[in-house]
Amino acid sequence: MENSEKLIVSLRQLQNRITAACGHANREPSSVRLIWVSKMQPLSAVEEAIQLGAREFGENRVQEALEKFLPAREGIKCRIIGPVQKNKLKKAASVAQSIDSIADLESVEKLESFCEEFYSARGAETLKKLEILFQVNTSKEESKSGVPMQEAEEFLRALPTPNNLVYRGLMTIGKNTGNPEDSREGFSFLRNLRDKMFNSNPKFEQFTELSMGMTGDLEVAIAEGATMLRIGTALFGERL
Ligand SMILES: *Cc1c(COP(=O)(O)O)cnc(C)c1O
């Protein structure tokens, strides 16, 4: 099969899974956005995906994002979904519309000041504010990144009011044990935390997003209220 034919078939199968899961959860499929995780895929795969209607991509390494998503294409969003080293935050902010993996105060402060520079250099009216999601480690595995569950609420409450950023919501990675049910508790925790924060303070007035669910556990994520699914394998196949 041609590459793009493969992608068409994968997309159709994925859309069927999403529609079925939304049916079970009594949700509108339009309430769940698909983030195409293009990490380790060539530029040609990104171009094909755009042809098929993809509008939002997830990359977990800043360097790869720069190679594939600059210069920016009209209407196409790049989201950084992997942990970003402090010395790469500025580059990340230059390519991404959203950074979804923020888990410490210093990164928030650095992004504030980089965006301040960008906006004053280029004219604040013409630029959309950088959005961020906070990553919570709901898997209880030390190796995963994100704010530990038991510290997450306190961390969020202590955040400064953003000026050049928008706090949009939360992100987590499920347990990935092979049993999608093992992700449920963490996803449910994330939704409760989002609900608690939303409108608790003006700094969270746009705190509506829940980025959770990957190829293995998207049905559970939809049932628990995901607003974005981050899907790589089910679209592009196994990464080499
Ligand atoms: C790779 C990756 C994904 C995509 O996972 P798949 O199982 O291939 O769908 C989602 N989120 C993050 C943070 C990733 O690094």
The ligand as a MOL file (V3000), in Angstrom:
LIG
                    3D

  0  0  0     0  0            999 V3000
M  V30 BEGIN CTAB
M  V30 COUNTS 15 15 0 0 0
M  V30 BEGIN ATOM
M  V30 1 C 4.8060 9.0590 22.0840 0
M  V30 2 C 3.8400 9.7520 22.9230 0
M  V30 3 C 2.4530 9.6170 22.6860 0
M  V30 4 C 1.8650 8.7310 21.6120 0
M  V30 5 O 1.8010 7.4060 22.0670 0
M  V30 6 P 1.1890 6.2360 21.1820 0
M  V30 7 O 1.0590 5.1150 22.1520 0
M  V30 8 O 2.1590 5.9550 20.0820 0
M  V30 9 O -0.1300 6.6780 20.6620 0
M  V30 10 C 1.5970 10.3440 23.4930 0
M  V30 11 N 2.0560 11.1490 24.4790 0
M  V30 12 C 3.3690 11.3050 24.7350 0
M  V30 13 C 3.8020 12.2250 25.8220 0
M  V30 14 C 4.3020 10.6160 23.9640 0
M  V30 15 O 5.6130 10.7810 24.2320 0
M  V30 END ATOM
M  V30 BEGIN BOND
M  V30 1 1 1 2
M  V30 2 1 2 3
M  V30 3 2 2 14
M  V30 4 1 3 4
M  V30 5 2 3 10
M  V30 6 1 4 5
M  V30 7 1 5 6
M  V30 8 2 6 7
M  V30 9 1 6 8
M  V30 10 1 6 9
M  V30 11 1 10 11
M  V30 12 2 11 12
M  V30 13 1 12 13
M  V30 14 1 12 14
M  V30 15 1 14 15
M  V30 END BOND
M  V30 END CTAB
M  END
